[in-house]
Amino acid sequence: MAQNRREFLKVAGAAGAAWSLPDLWQAPVSAQSPRGRSGPWRTWGSDALKQAKGLGCTYADIRFGRKRSQALNVRNGQLTSAGGFSFGGFGATPGGGISDTFGFGVRVVHSGVWGFASSPIVTADEIRRVVQQATDIARASAMAKRFDVKLAPVPAYDEFYETPHERDPFEVPLEEKLTLLTEATAEIQKNKQVLFATAQVSFSHDWKFLVTSEGSFIEQSLYYCSCGTSATARTKGQVKTRIYTPGASTAGYEFLVKADLKGHAERVAAEAVEHSMAAPVSAGLKDLILKPSHLALTIHEIIAHPTELDRIVGYEANYAGTSFVKLSDLKTLKYGSPLLNVYADRTHVGACGTVGFDDDGVKSQRWPIIQDGMLVGLQTNRETAHYMGETESRGCTFANHWRNYPFLRMPNIQMQAGKPGSPTLEQMIADVKDGVLVDGSGSFSIDQQRYNGQFGGNAFWEIKNGKVTRMVTDFTYNAITTDFWANLDAVGPPESWEHHGMDGDAKGQPVQSNYPSHGSSPCLIRKVMVGAAFS
């Protein structure tokens, strides 16, 4: 049974009290200067690394962390669920409310291989035990090693980084958050043809303090917010849902406010009704105009994932496969048309993959992946850079929780906008005789090498003779990666570029989920096979 607002506030308050952290945590959140460095983390970290060195480890780091999260979901004005996300096995708090966990993880290299262990008990004695455990794991793993870990060098840093934000979401009253969500669903429900109206928001805050045997002391405070609404309508047995989501961002509570869920409610409701009345799209070769809200997922699946170097060399295979890209393809593979320019970026303000440093202690940077249609770069970290003959990491190591092992995760992968004066969305439409305009993400299927895929979306409009004629339904398109991007015929100008953050990207076993972003301008892609499949 759904809880009303009053009942939820009572239960959540009790849960929050039960999950209060020990006094030990007060140092890093007390705004002492410089930040959390007046706490025990620097001393404990240094002692841990001295111990690791004494045990014969050639490298070691310790990562202290606090993870807070909250997700709220409202349906037809009623709170239906609330609680923290499940980060690497940590579930929602009792009764809903804010999930709050605190602990540390230790990595070492001993006998040429990695060892890792973590614990939620943050004391000097426990740290010593975990350092020993991580070292023992490395020694045992060395029995099966094929080669020694090779780490690219990295400078030592002593820095603090925080994602820009105007308001800490965990200091905002729950009532205020719920008001924005319930007002959005009420506005959607003014359209009497709508069956269900939903509104969602999720917040997350990561605090990290990394100490490495190479001399780094790096503190980071990372905020994330994701939100959206949806309307579901039914006409003569056909049910369709229209979604509005501004995506996700490294931002505070202000991201939810600026998203203006209520302001988009009337349009979302009307388009849900229109979609429920739409006829299926006809199958065949068509020109597609893809909006940035849709391209985010396509870029993610057939550019971002295939250019992860660990997939290419076989480090990652079990979760969603490897890659069709080979190391020998670098600077030789024609990935798409000359209009295709893609870069990786850990520095874009507001993007979900933006940090000050990765979990190897490598400073964030931006670098090219595809230039004028040619593959020129890949995503690397300290232990994979040498496969490309590079002496520096691109800073792609990340763990989604202090309890989890850090490994290669994608940064923000962005498609560069077209040059000033490039065709606008309206000009692209005018240049299409038979095509479809696609907005939002939906169903997708991709093979284990990220080469042959099928994508849906959230809303689709038929284009005939240069004009948008009607909404259509049951739309999917096929995309053989290099053929698909080879047909890229137009990219919108800089003023049409949009950033779209994603609130989940699963990888690894045990699975971890991180937050990448993918930006682009609208694109025109010619002669794509469209099918009338359910989406």
Summary of the structure (lengths in Angstrom):
residues: 535
radius of gyration: 24.3
end to end distance: 30.0
largest distance: 74.1
contacts: 1955
relative contact order: 0.13
helix: 27%
strand: 36%
